[in-house]
Amino acid sequence: MSQTRAMSFVEAVANILMGYGIALATQLMVFPLFGLAATLRDNLLIGAIFTLVSLTRSYLLRRLFNALSVVQDLRS
């Protein structure tokens, strides 16, 4: 059974939201190690940008693998 586009999107969003907190905490710890000074607002914005990129990537990969699964099912 294939996954709907809506459920692919919901799965991607859930995955990204769970990782966002970890990513933000990581930025707050790692940036200073490299001498990067960023305000909390900056960190939130940087995290949001990378989150949108990650969400798009996750969704597109999910759709690609779903399409490959459908093609494989048709060949069987």
C-alpha positions as a printed Julia matrix, in Angstrom:
76×3 Matrix{Float64}:
  0.0    0.0     0.0
  1.42   3.38   -0.97
  1.47   6.44    1.23
 -0.61   9.48    0.27
  1.05  12.8    -0.41
 -0.67  14.28    2.64
  0.66  11.55    4.92
  4.13  11.92    3.41
  3.96  15.6     4.32
  2.69  14.88    7.86
  5.49  12.36    8.4
  8.1   14.82    7.13
  6.77  17.63    9.34
  6.77  15.4    12.45
 10.33  14.32   11.7
 11.54  17.87   11.19
  9.81  19.29   14.26
 11.36  16.64   16.47
 14.79  17.42   15.09
 14.39  21.2    15.29
 14.87  21.37   19.06
 17.97  19.2    18.86
 19.36  21.29   16.0
 18.75  24.53   17.87
 20.44  23.23   21.0
 23.36  22.03   18.88
 23.73  25.45   17.23
 23.74  27.15   20.62
 26.57  24.88   21.75
 28.6   24.58   18.55
 28.56  28.11   17.14
 30.57  29.54   20.06
 33.18  26.8    19.61
 33.86  28.25   16.16
 33.76  31.86   17.29
 30.35  32.48   15.75
 28.3   34.93   17.76
 24.59  34.62   17.05
 21.68  35.91   19.08
 18.85  33.59   20.05
 16.75  35.28   17.37
 19.48  34.61   14.79
 19.7   30.97   15.89
 15.94  30.58   15.6
 15.96  32.07   12.1
 18.93  30.0    10.95
 17.23  26.9    12.34
 13.98  27.81   10.57
 15.75  28.19    7.22
 17.5   24.84    7.56
 14.25  23.29    8.76
 12.43  24.37    5.59
 15.25  22.97    3.46
 15.18  19.72    5.42
 11.39  19.46    5.24
 11.49  19.89    1.47
 14.26  17.31    1.14
 12.45  14.77    3.32
  9.16  15.2     1.48
 10.74  14.89   -1.98
 12.76  11.83   -1.01
  9.66  10.2     0.48
  7.72  10.85   -2.74
 10.61   9.52   -4.86
 10.84   6.3    -2.89
  7.07   5.95   -2.93
  7.1    6.31   -6.73
  9.88   3.72   -7.0
  7.8    1.37   -4.87
  4.78   1.83   -7.12
  6.89   1.13  -10.23
  8.3   -1.98   -8.59
  4.77  -3.13   -7.67
  3.65  -2.65  -11.28
  6.53  -4.82  -12.51
  5.6   -7.64  -10.15
